[in-house]
Amino acid sequence: MSWRHRARGRGWWLSALAGLAAVAAWPLAAQQWARLEADGLHDPANPGLAQLQQPAEALMPLPRDTAGNLVNWVQAIDSGAIAPRTQLFPETQVRLRETDIIIARYGSMPAVKFPHRQHTLWLDCANCHDHLFRPQVGANRFSMTAILNGEQCGLCHGAVAFPLTECNRCHSVSNAALRAQARAAAPSAPSAPSAPSVPSAASATGMGGR
């Protein structure tokens, strides 16, 4: 058997093992979502509970995450796994913004990158502006105390978005890289003008050699 056939054989077995591992992981993953009758929110004696979909059944097919409700909702949209309505009323203007904003620069933590796209896929601008944040550079003072108390970003994160324990998802930009970018973008200092040349005594008197 040639090495190509052996490699193909190994590749097939690796693919098969990966598939079996994924199937075996499904029951374990399903256990991470509590059943409705055991979640402490629903009345297990209510006969109408049987009409509701169990969380594992609804969430299992979606892209996985490691925090919150274990679903990567942005990836779910990008992959087409879900297609939420863009608006409730036809007259509502859909506004999707692609720009990122870098905030909290040069502190003890990496800087924060706020991605507008991931937020405006779900929310209209009016959800945040102007009652939470003023749409102006430098006009907002962010506070981790306020965020942890459910204000500013904490109004959603920890409630309907990934929890505040996932620090590196927001604090994701190296301050050293920001400083290097700032230095590269800064205009170079103009060079000092050169001193005017002074004619030599020989040339001034017309006695220079030819």
Residue pairs with C-beta under 8 A, 6 or more apart in sequence:
26 60
29 56
29 60
29 64
29 70
30 56
30 60
32 70
33 54
33 55
33 56
33 59
33 69
33 70
34 40
34 55
35 54
35 55
35 56
36 42
36 49
36 52
36 54
36 55
37 44
37 49
38 44
39 55
42 49
42 52
43 49
55 69
59 69
59 70
59 71
61 81
62 71
62 72
62 73
62 76
62 81
62 82
63 71
63 72
63 75
63 76
63 79
63 81
64 70
64 71
64 72
65 71
65 72
65 162
67 162
67 163
67 165
67 166
68 161
68 162
68 163
73 82
73 122
74 118
74 121
75 81
76 82
77 83
77 84
77 121
84 122
86 94
87 94
92 124
95 120
95 124
95 125
96 117
96 120
96 121
97 116
97 117
97 120
97 125
98 116
98 117
99 116
100 113
100 114
100 115
100 116
101 113
101 114
101 116
101 137
102 111
102 112
102 113
102 114
102 173
102 178
103 111
103 112
103 114
103 140
103 142
104 111
104 112
104 142
104 171
105 111
105 175
105 178
106 175
106 178
106 179
107 175
109 167
109 171
110 168
110 171
110 172
110 173
110 174
110 175
111 171
111 172
111 173
111 174
111 175
111 178
112 142
112 170
112 171
112 172
112 173
113 170
113 172
113 173
114 170
119 128
125 135
129 135
132 152
132 155
133 140
133 152
134 140
142 152
142 153
143 151
143 152
146 152
146 154
147 153
147 154
147 157
147 164
148 154
148 164
150 158
150 159
153 170
154 164
157 163
157 164
158 164
162 169
200 208
202 208
202 209
